[in-house]
Amino acid sequence: MESTMKEIRGGGAPCVLDMDDAATVGGGVEDTYGEDRATEEQLVTPWTVSVASGYNLLRDPRYNKGLAFTEKERETHYLRGLLPPAVTSQELQERKIMHNIRQYQLPLQRYMAMMDLQEGNERLFYKLLIDNVEELLPIVYTPTVGEACQKYGSIFSRPQGLYISLKEKGKILEVLKNWPERSIQVIVVTDGERILGLGDLGCQGMGIPVGKLSLYTALGGVRPSACLPITLDVGTNNEELLNDEFYIGLRQRRVTGQEYADFLHEFMAAVKQNYGEKVLIQFEDFANHNAFDLLARYGTTHLVFNDDIQGTASVVLAGLVAALKLVGGTLAEHTYLFLGAGEAGTGIAELIALEMSRQRQKHQ
């Protein structure tokens, strides 16, 4: 392709880029960020390319590197004077952040520090999480995320993900289009009715999709920009939240029955229309009576998954199959005791029974 020079304004300062140099197009910074290079379509339709520079670049969490910007990058992207003169490596930044996080006595304080980092320097956030996964996993997800959800209204500062409430009924597709990313691969969605073992936390359940998708990236390698956390706010039956002046959701009791089903159906149809049939929709922390119904209703029309029912069950079954090598016998020859009939217990039982049936058929 012939070299094409385009003038694109970002952060108030015009940047003239050689559009053949794809390494400088992905957000206006060198290809050290791990994001995709510009596609050919973007090269010939420059209005689809967003180039951040200067002050705006430092406030774009996806491309901000803080003091790790090199001298060349500071010159190229109008960062002179906007940063202290020192240039530090990402490794040094990581050591400093971990030192600071370890100073906090309360897990919730560490959680808030990690969320602030994610909103300011996404690359450093994931570098930190990957390199210190055993220490930080209980902070960004269970058990600390449970307390974070309980107090989400009080600690809420910047919105993460999409909040789709009953106010948006009939306009859910429009709401999805408000999200800046178009190439979404994974959606984690909750209605907040059964957050961990804490019960109905309503709109404040957003901490669960946000935390879960952090793990998709840190442990599964899915690009952050391909992940979308969503909370469906259909009300809450938690009287404490309804009376909490800091509650961030609808102040009404949960809708049920046909109204709930219609709202979910509009959401599922809008997701497929906006993101295509290949987007994975993970149902997270729905109450039992809805979780199984949603899987049954949309299992043949959408790519859906319920971690509470299916993910936990697959891990337990894998453990049982491995244990058989030590204790002997087949799955059908052993007795299993379940405490309660929640989503996890029911899902485990069903998957064990399914595997027993499969093994029986295999040996007939």
C-alpha positions in Angstrom: 0.0 0.0 0.0 1.3 3.5 -0.8 2.3 5.6 2.1 -0.6 7.7 3.2 -0.2 10.7 5.4 -3.2 11.7 7.5 -3.7 14.4 10.0 -5.6 13.3 13.1 -6.3 15.4 16.1 -5.9 13.9 19.5 -5.7 15.6 22.8 -6.0 19.0 21.1 -2.6 18.6 19.3 -2.5 17.5 15.7 -0.5 14.3 15.1 0.8 13.6 11.6 1.2 9.8 11.2 2.6 7.6 8.4 -0.4 5.2 8.2 1.9 2.5 6.9 3.6 2.4 10.3 1.0 0.3 12.0 3.1 0.1 15.2 2.2 3.7 15.9 -1.5 3.6 15.0 -2.9 1.5 17.8 -3.9 4.3 20.1 -1.1 6.6 18.9 1.7 4.9 20.8 4.3 2.3 19.9 3.4 -1.3 19.7 4.5 -2.1 23.2 1.0 -2.1 24.5 0.0 -5.6 23.3 -3.1 -4.3 21.4 -3.9 -5.3 17.9 -2.3 -3.4 15.0 -4.5 -1.3 12.7 -6.5 -3.2 10.2 -6.4 -2.4 6.5 -10.0 -1.0 6.8 -8.8 1.4 9.5 -6.0 2.5 7.3 -8.3 3.5 4.5 -11.0 4.9 6.8 -9.0 7.0 9.2 -12.1 8.3 11.0 -12.3 4.9 12.7 -8.8 5.4 14.2 -8.6 7.1 17.6 -5.2 8.6 18.3 -4.6 9.8 21.9 -1.8 12.2 22.7 -0.8 14.7 25.3 -3.0 15.1 28.3 -5.7 12.8 27.0 -3.2 10.0 26.5 -2.2 10.1 30.2 -5.9 9.6 31.1 -6.6 6.8 28.7 -6.1 3.6 30.9 -5.5 1.4 27.9 -2.5 3.3 26.6 -1.2 5.2 29.6 2.2 4.0 30.8 2.9 6.7 33.4 6.6 7.2 33.9 7.4 4.3 31.6 7.0 6.5 28.5 10.3 6.7 26.8 12.0 10.0 25.9 11.1 9.4 22.2 7.4 8.7 23.1 7.2 11.8 25.3 8.5 13.9 22.4 6.3 12.2 19.8 3.1 12.3 21.8 3.2 15.8 23.3 4.0 14.6 26.8 6.8 17.0 27.6 6.1 18.8 30.8 3.1 16.6 31.6 5.3 14.0 33.4 8.2 14.3 35.8 11.5 13.9 34.0 12.4 10.5 35.3 11.8 7.5 33.1 11.1 4.3 35.0 10.6 0.7 33.8 7.4 -1.2 34.2 9.2 -3.5 36.6 10.0 -0.6 38.9 6.5 0.7 38.7 5.3 -2.8 39.6 7.5 -3.0 42.7 6.4 0.4 43.9 2.6 -0.5 43.5 3.0 -3.8 45.3 4.9 -2.1 48.1 2.1 0.4 48.5 -0.7 -2.2 48.3 1.0 -4.2 51.0 0.9 -1.2 53.3 -2.9 -1.4 53.5 -4.2 -3.3 56.5 -7.7 -4.0 55.1 -8.4 -6.1 52.0 -11.1 -3.6 50.8 -8.4 -0.9 50.8 -6.2 -3.1 48.6 -9.2 -3.8 46.3 -9.9 -0.1 45.9 -6.2 0.5 45.1 -6.3 -2.2 42.4 -9.4 -0.7 40.9 -7.8 2.7 40.8 -4.8 1.2 39.0 -7.0 -0.6 36.5 -8.8 2.7 35.7 -5.5 4.6 35.3 -3.0 2.2 33.9 -4.6 -1.0 32.5 -1.4 -2.6 31.3 0.3 -2.2 34.7 -2.8 -3.6 36.4 -2.7 -6.8 34.5 1.1 -7.1 34.7 0.8 -6.8 38.5 -2.1 -9.3 38.7 -0.3 -11.9 36.5 3.0 -11.7 38.3 1.4 -11.7 41.8 -1.7 -13.9 41.1 -1.7 -15.9 44.3 -1.5 -12.7 46.4 -3.9 -10.5 44.4 -6.5 -13.0 43.2 -8.3 -13.0 46.6 -8.3 -9.2 46.4 -9.7 -8.6 42.9 -12.1 -11.5 43.2 -13.4 -13.7 46.0 -13.5 -13.2 48.9 -12.8 -9.5 48.9 -15.0 -8.7 45.9 -18.0 -9.8 48.1 -17.3 -7.0 50.6 -16.7 -4.6 47.7 -20.1 -5.4 46.3 -21.8 -4.9 49.7 -20.2 -1.5 49.9 -20.2 -0.7 46.2 -22.3 2.4 46.6 -20.0 3.9 49.2 -16.8 3.2 47.3 -18.2 3.9 43.8 -16.1 6.5 41.9 -16.0 5.8 38.2 -18.4 3.5 36.4 -17.1 0.2 35.0 -19.1 -1.8 32.5 -22.7 -1.2 31.3 -25.6 -0.7 33.7 -28.9 -1.7 31.9 -31.9 -1.0 34.1 -35.7 -1.3 33.6 -35.5 2.4 32.5 -33.9 1.2 29.3 -36.6 -1.4 28.4 -37.3 -1.1 24.7 -33.9 0.7 24.2 -31.4 -2.0 25.2 -29.8 -2.2 21.8 -29.2 1.6 21.9 -27.6 1.2 25.3 -25.2 -1.5 24.0 -24.2 0.8 21.2 -23.1 3.3 23.8 -20.2 1.0 24.7 -17.2 2.2 22.8 -15.8 -1.2 21.8 -17.4 -3.1 18.9 -15.4 -6.3 18.8 -16.7 -7.9 22.0 -15.9 -11.6 22.6 -17.0 -12.2 26.2 -19.8 -10.7 28.2 -20.2 -11.5 31.9 -23.7 -10.5 33.1 -25.5 -10.5 36.4 -28.8 -9.3 37.8 -27.3 -9.2 41.3 -29.9 -11.4 42.9 -27.5 -14.0 44.4 -24.0 -12.5 44.8 -21.7 -15.2 46.1 -23.2 -16.3 49.5 -24.3 -12.7 50.3 -27.7 -12.7 48.6 -29.4 -9.9 46.8 -27.1 -7.0 46.2 -29.0 -5.5 43.2 -27.1 -3.1 41.1 -24.0 -3.3 43.4 -23.3 -6.8 42.0 -21.3 -5.1 39.2 -18.1 -5.9 41.1 -18.6 -9.6 40.1 -18.6 -9.2 36.3 -15.7 -6.7 36.5 -13.7 -9.0 38.7 -14.5 -12.1 36.6 -13.4 -10.5 33.4 -10.1 -9.4 35.0 -9.5 -13.1 35.4 -10.4 -13.7 31.7 -7.6 -11.4 30.8 -5.0 -12.2 33.5 -5.4 -16.0 33.4 -7.0 -16.6 30.0 -5.3 -14.0 27.8 -8.5 -12.4 26.5 -7.9 -8.8 25.4 -9.4 -6.3 28.0 -11.1 -4.4 25.1 -12.9 -7.7 24.1 -14.5 -8.0 27.5 -17.7 -6.4 28.6 -19.1 -6.5 32.2 -22.9 -5.9 32.4 -25.3 -5.5 35.3 -29.0 -5.9 34.6 -30.9 -3.8 37.2 -34.4 -5.1 37.7 -34.7 -3.8 41.2 -33.7 -5.4 44.6 -35.5 -7.0 47.5 -32.8 -6.0 49.9 -34.5 -3.5 52.2 -31.1 -2.3 53.6 -30.0 -1.2 50.1 -33.4 0.3 49.3 -33.0 2.5 52.4 -29.3 3.2 51.8 -28.7 6.8 50.6 -25.6 5.7 48.8 -27.3 2.9 46.8 -26.6 3.3 43.1 -29.4 1.2 41.6 -33.2 1.4 41.1 -35.1 1.9 44.3 -37.8 -0.6 43.7 -38.5 -4.3 44.4 -37.5 -6.9 41.8 -39.7 -7.5 38.9 -40.5 -11.2 38.3 -42.6 -13.3 35.9 -43.3 -12.2 32.4 -41.9 -8.7 32.9 -38.5 -10.2 33.9 -38.6 -12.7 31.1 -39.4 -10.0 28.5 -36.6 -7.8 29.7 -34.0 -10.7 29.6 -35.2 -11.7 26.1 -34.8 -8.1 24.8 -31.3 -8.1 26.3 -30.3 -11.5 24.7 -31.7 -10.5 21.3 -29.9 -7.1 21.4 -26.6 -8.8 22.3 -26.8 -11.1 19.4 -27.8 -8.3 17.0 -25.0 -6.0 18.2 -22.1 -8.4 18.7 -23.1 -11.5 16.6 -23.6 -15.1 17.4 -20.1 -15.9 18.5 -20.0 -13.6 21.6 -19.9 -15.7 24.8 -22.5 -14.7 27.4 -21.6 -15.9 30.9 -24.5 -15.7 33.3 -23.1 -15.0 36.8 -24.8 -15.0 40.2 -28.4 -15.3 39.1 -30.8 -16.8 41.6 -31.4 -20.5 41.1 -34.9 -20.2 39.7 -33.6 -17.9 36.9 -30.2 -19.4 36.3 -31.4 -22.8 35.2 -34.3 -21.3 33.1 -31.9 -19.0 31.3 -29.5 -21.8 30.4 -32.4 -23.9 29.1 -34.0 -21.1 27.2 -31.0 -19.7 25.5 -28.6 -22.7 25.3 -29.7 -23.5 21.8 -29.8 -20.0 20.4 -26.9 -18.2 22.0 -23.3 -19.1 23.2 -24.1 -19.2 26.9 -22.3 -20.4 30.0 -23.1 -20.4 33.7 -20.0 -20.6 35.9 -21.9 -21.4 39.0 -23.7 -24.4 37.4 -21.3 -25.6 34.8 -17.8 -24.2 35.7 -17.8 -25.5 39.3 -19.3 -28.8 38.1 -16.5 -29.4 35.5 -13.8 -28.7 38.1 -15.4 -31.1 40.7 -15.9 -33.8 38.1 -12.3 -33.5 37.0 -11.3 -34.0 40.6 -13.5 -37.1 41.0 -12.2 -38.7 37.8 -8.6 -38.1 38.9 -9.4 -39.5 42.4 -10.7 -42.7 40.8 -7.1 -43.5 39.8 -6.3 -43.7 43.6 -9.5 -45.1 45.1 -10.5 -47.4 42.2 -13.9 -48.2 40.8 -16.1 -46.2 38.6 -18.2 -43.1 39.3 -21.3 -45.2 39.5 -19.9 -47.4 42.3 -19.4 -44.5 44.7 -21.8 -42.5 46.8 -21.9 -38.7 46.8 -23.2 -36.4 49.5 -24.4 -32.9 48.7 -25.0 -30.2 51.3 -27.9 -28.1 49.9 -29.4 -27.9 46.4 -28.0 -24.6 45.1 -26.7 -23.9 41.6 -23.3 -25.4 42.3 -24.5 -28.5 44.1 -27.3 -29.2 41.5 -24.9 -28.5 38.6 -22.3 -30.9 40.0 -24.9 -33.6 40.5 -26.2 -33.3 37.0 -22.8 -33.4 35.5 -21.7 -36.5 37.5 -24.9 -38.2 36.4 -24.3 -37.2 32.8 -20.7 -38.7 33.0 -22.0 -41.9 34.6 -24.5 -42.3 31.7 -21.8 -41.6 29.2 -19.4 -44.2 30.7 -22.2 -46.7 30.8 -23.1 -46.2 27.1 -19.4 -46.4 26.3 -19.0 -49.9 27.8 -22.2 -51.3 26.4 
